[in-house]
Amino acid sequence: MPNPFVADLCAPASREAWQRLFTALQQRALDAGMTLRQPPPEPTTCCGRGCNGCVWEGFYSAAAYWRDEAELRLLE
């Protein structure tokens, strides 16, 4: 069966894409009788000025880590 997350695994392009990925992985875990820890929350403190080290960079890094860990757990 093709992996429906392949495009998203490369680099989701938007917050909405990450949320869809989070939801899909959590549903896969539930279907497998597992629970995953909560995905990282979206930042609420961005000033919108494009800062170096923006809170969104931290979110995307944490989201990628969460995705990788979720995928590993689902492969067990």
Contacts in CASP RR format, 6 or more apart in sequence:
PFRMAT RR
TARGET T0000
AUTHOR 0000-0000-0000
METHOD contacts of the structure
MODEL  1
MPNPFVADLCAPASREAWQRLFTALQQRALDAGMTLRQPPPEPTTCCGRG
CNGCVWEGFYSAAAYWRDEAELRLLE
3 9 0 8 1.000
4 24 0 8 1.000
5 21 0 8 1.000
5 24 0 8 1.000
5 25 0 8 1.000
5 71 0 8 1.000
8 17 0 8 1.000
8 18 0 8 1.000
8 20 0 8 1.000
8 21 0 8 1.000
9 67 0 8 1.000
9 71 0 8 1.000
12 18 0 8 1.000
12 21 0 8 1.000
12 63 0 8 1.000
15 42 0 8 1.000
18 39 0 8 1.000
18 60 0 8 1.000
18 63 0 8 1.000
21 67 0 8 1.000
22 39 0 8 1.000
22 63 0 8 1.000
22 66 0 8 1.000
22 67 0 8 1.000
25 36 0 8 1.000
25 67 0 8 1.000
25 70 0 8 1.000
25 71 0 8 1.000
25 74 0 8 1.000
26 36 0 8 1.000
26 39 0 8 1.000
26 70 0 8 1.000
28 74 0 8 1.000
29 35 0 8 1.000
29 36 0 8 1.000
29 70 0 8 1.000
29 73 0 8 1.000
29 74 0 8 1.000
32 74 0 8 1.000
34 73 0 8 1.000
34 74 0 8 1.000
36 70 0 8 1.000
36 73 0 8 1.000
37 66 0 8 1.000
39 63 0 8 1.000
39 66 0 8 1.000
40 59 0 8 1.000
40 62 0 8 1.000
40 63 0 8 1.000
40 66 0 8 1.000
42 59 0 8 1.000
43 55 0 8 1.000
43 56 0 8 1.000
43 58 0 8 1.000
43 59 0 8 1.000
45 55 0 8 1.000
46 54 0 8 1.000
46 55 0 8 1.000
46 56 0 8 1.000
48 54 0 8 1.000
END
